[in-house]
């Protein structure tokens, strides 16, 4: 038994070592003068948008990452740049939850080392930064802002996925885990005010270099629930009822929906989808939809 334990421990340490080596080698290969930050919609086959300075989450407000230290950017890291795809929320020192559709194409058998060897880039998270500004990121490249994802888990019946890192995420005042709901009933926040945040595009498909948030209201169970067109049965249907018309858009998928209770912000949902027009531009005057966390399989997985 002791011999078997030693073998398993050796394999575990070898796995940790291989990820550390890959991370170090990848970071060492980066030329800060050439490193760029990019934004992509959903997949590597779609058009790339460079980050523009005049855009934001639709009609949102700027916010410091210290106010949302669990919010991370998820995307692809190579020696020449980082491509933002989706948002995510840290829920432990090795687990991040995000939207399944962001990375389900990689499959549950995703192997970061094989993927990197074949493609020259790897799935990673960017933590502790409220600006995807190329100059700022270049200055931080040698610090621990990037973590390589080595495991993807999801259920076909659920919209939320769990990503895992082998190397523990180091917590600081800018990087920490979210507070999770204690209830298994997702509908306790029906009619309540909530907040969504991210680096997603505005209605012009321009990506935001700065983290923004917007206030919204949960329409589930309310008199105006008909605006949700039936999608509220499995999602939080949320809308900014003010004249500001804040909303999520491309690139915000996977990001958090939070509710203030008991003097703290609690993570209740994951940005899922929004209505778009014939030009595929987000319709911010219609509701945005968020996968519900309290009744999701990921809550059982995280608590175990």
DARAZI-V234443 format. One line per field, one symbol per residue. phi: phi as a letter, one per 20 degrees, with the letter a starting at -180 (. if undefined). burial: b if it has 9 or more other ideal C-beta (glycine too) atoms within 8 Angstrom, else e. A space follows every 10 residues. Layout:
phi->???
burial->???
This chain:
phi->.fffffffff fffffgfffg ffffffffee egfdfcdccc fcbfeefedf fdedcaggle dfbfffecfe fcedaddcfd rcdfdbeacf dbfbccdbfg ffcfffnfeg cffffffedn bbfbdddmce ceeffffgfd geeeddceec bccacfeced dddcdfegfe ecfdcbefee feedefefdg meeccdbrdf fefemdeefd fccbebceeg mefefffeln fffcbfdcbe eefflfaebg negnfedcce blmbededbc gdbbfcefem efefedfdcc feegdeffff fffe
burial->eeeeeeeeee eeeebbebbb ebbeebbeeb eeeebbbbbb eeeeeeeebb bbeebbbbbb eebebeebbb bbbbbbbbee ebbbbbbbbb beeebbbbbb ebbbeeeeeb ebbebbeeee ebbbbbbebe ebbbebbbeb beeebbbbbb ebbbeeebbb bbbbbbbebe eeebbbbbeb beeeebeebb beebbbbbbb bbbebbbbbb bbbbbbbbbb ebeebebbee bbeebbbbbb eeeebbbbbb bbbbbbbbbe eeeeebbbbb bbebeeeeee bbbbebbbbb bbbbebebbe bbee
